[in-house]
């Protein structure tokens, strides 16, 4: 009976495996421009959390879950 169940187990395990996106490495001027774009995007999101009337923001990442931020220091 176990012999017949193995193909089904392998099929179920294959559906549970995760595939991750590849990393893109950029160098030189292109790398600096990409880094600056990311820093500016983060600065725009974090700027509204500063001060006494700071608001919450959601920071979405290509991996993992979204993060809710109230203070820029954490």
FISEBA-123049 format. One record per atom (N, C-alpha, C): residue number from 0; residue in three letters; atom name; x, y, z. Coordinates in pm, 1 decimal, decimal comma. Layout:
SITE; NUM; ALA; CA; X; Y; Z
...
END
This chain:
SITE; 0; UNK; N; 81,5; -118,8; 0,0
SITE; 0; UNK; CA; 0,0; 0,0; 0,0
SITE; 0; UNK; C; 86,4; 126,0; 0,0
SITE; 1; UNK; N; 193,8; 128,2; 76,3
SITE; 1; UNK; CA; 282,5; 242,9; 80,1
SITE; 1; UNK; C; 347,4; 266,2; -55,8
SITE; 2; UNK; N; 375,2; 158,0; -126,0
SITE; 2; UNK; CA; 438,0; 168,3; -256,8
SITE; 2; UNK; C; 348,4; 247,3; -353,0
SITE; 3; UNK; N; 219,6; 232,1; -342,9
SITE; 3; UNK; CA; 127,1; 303,0; -431,3
SITE; 3; UNK; C; 105,3; 447,8; -386,5
SITE; 4; UNK; N; 129,2; 475,7; -260,7
SITE; 4; UNK; CA; 105,9; 610,3; -207,8
SITE; 4; UNK; C; 221,6; 704,5; -238,0
SITE; 5; UNK; N; 340,2; 653,1; -265,5
SITE; 5; UNK; CA; 457,0; 739,1; -285,3
SITE; 5; UNK; C; 442,0; 839,8; -399,2
SITE; 6; UNK; N; 392,9; 802,6; -515,8
SITE; 6; UNK; CA; 377,2; 905,1; -620,3
SITE; 6; UNK; C; 283,8; 1018,3; -577,1
SITE; 7; UNK; N; 179,6; 985,4; -504,4
SITE; 7; UNK; CA; 87,1; 1088,6; -457,7
SITE; 7; UNK; C; 155,4; 1178,5; -354,5
SITE; 8; UNK; N; 237,8; 1120,8; -267,7
SITE; 8; UNK; CA; 310,6; 1199,7; -167,6
SITE; 8; UNK; C; 407,0; 1294,4; -237,0
SITE; 9; UNK; N; 480,4; 1244,6; -336,6
SITE; 9; UNK; CA; 573,5; 1330,6; -409,7
SITE; 9; UNK; C; 499,7; 1443,9; -479,8
SITE; 10; UNK; N; 383,6; 1414,8; -534,7
SITE; 10; UNK; CA; 304,7; 1517,5; -602,1
SITE; 10; UNK; C; 260,4; 1624,5; -502,7
SITE; 11; UNK; N; 217,0; 1582,2; -384,5
SITE; 11; UNK; CA; 174,5; 1677,5; -281,9
SITE; 11; UNK; C; 291,6; 1760,3; -231,1
SITE; 12; UNK; N; 408,4; 1699,8; -213,9
SITE; 12; UNK; CA; 525,5; 1773,7; -167,8
SITE; 12; UNK; C; 570,6; 1875,3; -271,3
SITE; 13; UNK; N; 559,4; 1840,9; -397,8
SITE; 13; UNK; CA; 598,6; 1934,3; -503,3
SITE; 13; UNK; C; 511,4; 2058,7; -501,3
SITE; 14; UNK; N; 386,2; 2044,4; -465,5
SITE; 14; UNK; CA; 297,9; 2161,0; -460,5
SITE; 14; UNK; C; 324,3; 2247,2; -337,6
SITE; 15; UNK; N; 392,3; 2194,5; -237,1
SITE; 15; UNK; CA; 421,1; 2269,6; -115,2
SITE; 15; UNK; C; 554,2; 2343,4; -120,2
SITE; 16; UNK; N; 638,2; 2314,0; -216,0
SITE; 16; UNK; CA; 768,7; 2378,7; -221,6
SITE; 16; UNK; C; 754,1; 2521,1; -271,9
SITE; 17; UNK; N; 839,0; 2608,9; -221,9
SITE; 17; UNK; CA; 837,0; 2749,5; -262,0
SITE; 17; UNK; C; 947,0; 2775,1; -363,2
SITE; 18; UNK; N; 917,6; 2862,3; -453,6
SITE; 18; UNK; CA; 1020,6; 2907,7; -546,2
SITE; 18; UNK; C; 1045,4; 3055,0; -516,9
SITE; 19; UNK; N; 1169,7; 3091,8; -509,0
SITE; 19; UNK; CA; 1206,7; 3228,6; -477,0
SITE; 19; UNK; C; 1258,4; 3298,8; -601,9
SITE; 20; UNK; N; 1235,7; 3427,3; -604,7
SITE; 20; UNK; CA; 1283,6; 3506,8; -717,5
SITE; 20; UNK; C; 1435,5; 3518,4; -711,3
SITE; 21; UNK; N; 1495,0; 3531,0; -826,0
SITE; 21; UNK; CA; 1639,9; 3546,1; -831,8
SITE; 21; UNK; C; 1678,4; 3688,9; -793,7
SITE; 22; UNK; N; 1801,0; 3707,9; -754,8
SITE; 22; UNK; CA; 1851,8; 3839,3; -718,0
SITE; 22; UNK; C; 1918,8; 3902,0; -839,3
SITE; 23; UNK; N; 1898,9; 4030,1; -856,4
SITE; 23; UNK; CA; 1964,3; 4102,4; -964,1
SITE; 23; UNK; C; 2072,3; 4190,0; -903,8
SITE; 24; UNK; N; 2194,9; 4170,9; -947,1
SITE; 24; UNK; CA; 2306,5; 4251,8; -900,9
SITE; 24; UNK; C; 2336,4; 4357,2; -1005,8
SITE; 25; UNK; N; 2344,6; 4481,6; -961,5
SITE; 25; UNK; CA; 2375,5; 4591,4; -1052,6
SITE; 25; UNK; C; 2498,9; 4662,3; -1000,7
SITE; 26; UNK; N; 2584,3; 4703,2; -1090,6
SITE; 26; UNK; CA; 2709,9; 4767,6; -1054,3
SITE; 26; UNK; C; 2721,7; 4902,0; -1124,9
SITE; 27; UNK; N; 2815,2; 4982,4; -1078,7
SITE; 27; UNK; CA; 2845,7; 5108,4; -1145,6
SITE; 27; UNK; C; 2732,3; 5208,8; -1136,8
SITE; 28; UNK; N; 2717,9; 5285,8; -1244,2
SITE; 28; UNK; CA; 2617,9; 5392,3; -1249,1
SITE; 28; UNK; C; 2476,8; 5335,5; -1236,6
SITE; 29; UNK; N; 2451,8; 5223,9; -1301,2
SITE; 29; UNK; CA; 2319,4; 5161,3; -1295,2
SITE; 29; UNK; C; 2285,8; 5118,4; -1152,1
SITE; 30; UNK; N; 2383,0; 5063,6; -1081,2
SITE; 30; UNK; CA; 2361,8; 5022,1; -943,0
SITE; 30; UNK; C; 2335,6; 5139,3; -850,8
SITE; 31; UNK; N; 2411,6; 5247,0; -869,7
SITE; 31; UNK; CA; 2390,6; 5366,3; -787,2
SITE; 31; UNK; C; 2253,1; 5428,5; -812,0
SITE; 32; UNK; N; 2210,4; 5429,6; -937,7
SITE; 32; UNK; CA; 2078,5; 5485,4; -970,7
SITE; 32; UNK; C; 1966,9; 5401,9; -907,8
SITE; 33; UNK; N; 1980,4; 5270,2; -912,2
SITE; 33; UNK; CA; 1879,9; 5182,1; -852,2
SITE; 33; UNK; C; 1876,6; 5199,3; -700,8
SITE; 34; UNK; N; 1993,1; 5212,5; -639,5
SITE; 34; UNK; CA; 2001,0; 5233,3; -494,7
SITE; 34; UNK; C; 1937,2; 5366,3; -456,0
SITE; 35; UNK; N; 1966,0; 5471,6; -531,2
SITE; 35; UNK; CA; 1908,4; 5603,2; -503,9
SITE; 35; UNK; C; 1756,7; 5600,7; -517,4
SITE; 36; UNK; N; 1706,1; 5530,6; -617,2
SITE; 36; UNK; CA; 1561,1; 5519,6; -636,4
SITE; 36; UNK; C; 1496,2; 5451,9; -515,3
SITE; 37; UNK; N; 1558,7; 5345,0; -464,9
SITE; 37; UNK; CA; 1505,9; 5275,3; -348,1
SITE; 37; UNK; C; 1509,7; 5360,2; -222,6
SITE; 38; UNK; N; 1618,1; 5434,8; -204,2
SITE; 38; UNK; CA; 1630,8; 5521,7; -86,9
SITE; 38; UNK; C; 1526,2; 5632,8; -91,7
SITE; 39; UNK; N; 1504,9; 5690,9; -210,0
SITE; 39; UNK; CA; 1404,1; 5796,6; -222,7
SITE; 39; UNK; C; 1262,8; 5743,2; -197,7
SITE; 40; UNK; N; 1234,6; 5623,2; -245,1
SITE; 40; UNK; CA; 1103,5; 5562,3; -222,1
SITE; 40; UNK; C; 1080,4; 5539,4; -73,5
SITE; 41; UNK; N; 1180,9; 5486,8; -5,0
SITE; 41; UNK; CA; 1169,5; 5463,4; 138,8
SITE; 41; UNK; C; 1157,1; 5594,5; 215,0
SITE; 42; UNK; N; 1233,2; 5696,0; 175,4
SITE; 42; UNK; CA; 1226,4; 5825,9; 242,5
SITE; 42; UNK; C; 1087,8; 5887,8; 228,0
SITE; 43; UNK; N; 1026,3; 5874,7; 110,5
SITE; 43; UNK; CA; 890,9; 5927,4; 90,4
SITE; 43; UNK; C; 790,2; 5856,1; 180,8
SITE; 44; UNK; N; 805,4; 5726,6; 197,0
SITE; 44; UNK; CA; 713,3; 5649,7; 281,2
SITE; 44; UNK; C; 732,4; 5681,9; 428,6
SITE; 45; UNK; N; 855,5; 5701,1; 470,4
SITE; 45; UNK; CA; 886,3; 5722,0; 612,1
SITE; 45; UNK; C; 860,9; 5866,2; 654,2
SITE; 46; UNK; N; 866,7; 5960,9; 562,4
SITE; 46; UNK; CA; 852,2; 6102,5; 596,9
SITE; 46; UNK; C; 718,8; 6131,2; 665,5
SITE; 47; UNK; N; 612,3; 6063,7; 626,4
SITE; 47; UNK; CA; 480,9; 6090,0; 687,0
SITE; 47; UNK; C; 469,3; 6033,7; 827,7
SITE; 48; UNK; N; 563,4; 5950,0; 870,7
SITE; 48; UNK; CA; 557,4; 5893,7; 1006,0
SITE; 48; UNK; C; 624,8; 5983,7; 1107,9
SITE; 49; UNK; N; 694,1; 6086,7; 1063,0
SITE; 49; UNK; CA; 767,4; 6174,7; 1153,7
SITE; 49; UNK; C; 675,7; 6280,6; 1213,7
SITE; 50; UNK; N; 712,1; 6329,1; 1330,5
SITE; 50; UNK; CA; 639,1; 6437,4; 1394,0
SITE; 50; UNK; C; 523,7; 6389,1; 1479,2
SITE; 51; UNK; N; 460,1; 6484,5; 1550,0
SITE; 51; UNK; CA; 351,7; 6448,4; 1641,0
SITE; 51; UNK; C; 226,3; 6397,7; 1569,6
SITE; 52; UNK; N; 207,2; 6435,0; 1444,0
SITE; 52; UNK; CA; 90,2; 6389,1; 1368,3
SITE; 52; UNK; C; 129,1; 6279,5; 1269,9
SITE; 53; UNK; N; 230,5; 6204,5; 1304,0
SITE; 53; UNK; CA; 277,9; 6099,2; 1215,1
SITE; 53; UNK; C; 172,0; 5993,6; 1188,9
SITE; 54; UNK; N; 169,2; 5943,5; 1066,6
SITE; 54; UNK; CA; 70,2; 5843,4; 1027,3
SITE; 54; UNK; C; 136,7; 5707,4; 1011,5
SITE; 55; UNK; N; 53,8; 5604,3; 1006,4
SITE; 55; UNK; CA; 101,9; 5468,9; 980,4
SITE; 55; UNK; C; 122,7; 5450,8; 831,0
SITE; 56; UNK; N; 220,5; 5369,6; 794,7
SITE; 56; UNK; CA; 243,4; 5334,7; 654,7
SITE; 56; UNK; C; 263,4; 5184,9; 644,7
SITE; 57; UNK; N; 229,5; 5128,8; 530,3
SITE; 57; UNK; CA; 256,9; 4988,6; 500,1
SITE; 57; UNK; C; 370,4; 4984,4; 400,5
SITE; 58; UNK; N; 472,9; 4908,3; 433,0
SITE; 58; UNK; CA; 585,8; 4891,7; 342,5
SITE; 58; UNK; C; 577,6; 4751,4; 286,3
SITE; 59; UNK; N; 552,1; 4741,8; 155,9
SITE; 59; UNK; CA; 538,4; 4612,4; 90,0
SITE; 59; UNK; C; 674,2; 4569,2; 37,0
SITE; 60; UNK; N; 705,1; 4443,2; 57,3
SITE; 60; UNK; CA; 832,4; 4387,6; 13,4
SITE; 60; UNK; C; 807,0; 4278,3; -88,4
SITE; 61; UNK; N; 903,6; 4255,3; -177,9
SITE; 61; UNK; CA; 884,2; 4147,7; -275,1
SITE; 61; UNK; C; 889,2; 4009,6; -210,9
SITE; 62; UNK; N; 934,7; 4002,1; -88,1
SITE; 62; UNK; CA; 942,1; 3875,8; -15,3
SITE; 62; UNK; C; 879,9; 3897,8; 121,7
SITE; 63; UNK; N; 823,4; 3794,9; 177,9
SITE; 63; UNK; CA; 766,0; 3806,1; 311,8
SITE; 63; UNK; C; 637,4; 3886,4; 313,1
SITE; 64; UNK; N; 598,4; 3929,4; 430,6
SITE; 64; UNK; CA; 471,8; 4000,4; 443,7
SITE; 64; UNK; C; 494,6; 4150,4; 453,8
SITE; 65; UNK; N; 386,5; 4225,7; 441,0
SITE; 65; UNK; CA; 394,3; 4370,9; 452,2
SITE; 65; UNK; C; 423,6; 4409,8; 595,9
SITE; 66; UNK; N; 489,1; 4523,9; 612,3
SITE; 66; UNK; CA; 520,4; 4573,0; 746,3
SITE; 66; UNK; C; 449,9; 4706,0; 768,6
SITE; 67; UNK; N; 389,8; 4718,8; 886,0
SITE; 67; UNK; CA; 325,1; 4844,1; 922,4
SITE; 67; UNK; C; 421,7; 4921,9; 1009,9
SITE; 68; UNK; N; 444,9; 5046,9; 975,0
SITE; 68; UNK; CA; 538,9; 5129,2; 1049,5
SITE; 68; UNK; C; 470,6; 5255,0; 1099,9
SITE; 69; UNK; N; 494,6; 5286,7; 1223,9
SITE; 69; UNK; CA; 444,7; 5410,6; 1283,1
SITE; 69; UNK; C; 559,1; 5508,4; 1302,0
SITE; 70; UNK; N; 672,2; 5458,6; 1343,6
SITE; 70; UNK; CA; 789,9; 5542,5; 1366,1
SITE; 70; UNK; C; 898,8; 5502,4; 1268,9
SITE; 71; UNK; N; 970,0; 5599,4; 1221,3
SITE; 71; UNK; CA; 1074,0; 5570,1; 1122,7
SITE; 71; UNK; C; 1197,4; 5507,8; 1186,2
SITE; 72; UNK; N; 1211,1; 5515,6; 1318,8
SITE; 72; UNK; CA; 1331,4; 5466,3; 1384,4
SITE; 72; UNK; C; 1327,9; 5317,6; 1411,5
SITE; 73; UNK; N; 1214,7; 5252,2; 1395,1
SITE; 73; UNK; CA; 1207,5; 5109,7; 1424,8
SITE; 73; UNK; C; 1208,0; 5027,7; 1301,1
END
